[in-house]
């Protein structure tokens, strides 16, 4: 049996293992997905959710890549084509933000917290 909670209202559910991945509507009206294991996330992402996450985190990654490349290039004037370096860092930040999104931010935050608490 898989036990989990609704990602929105925190209502508890218990479903058989064979229903892992199935989607249903919670009493609060939100779509819920049965996770693969107990305690897993029950959020059911729609296409709009994926697009918004890619736009938000990808855009933030692009901004960070742009800012870091400009900061580095202002200190090290040894690059022959700084425009290409800035464009490459911006595209790399966009790709990383889109690919890893919230999961990447949470992973990075957990690593930083572990380092502070060690």
Secondary structure, DSSP 8 states (H G I E B T S, - for coil): -EEEE-TTT--EEEE-GGGTT-EEE-TTS-EEE--SSTT---B---HHHHHHHHHHHHHHHHHHHHHHHHHHHHH-TT-S-HHHHHHHHHHHHHHHHHHHHHHHHHHHHHHHHHHHH-
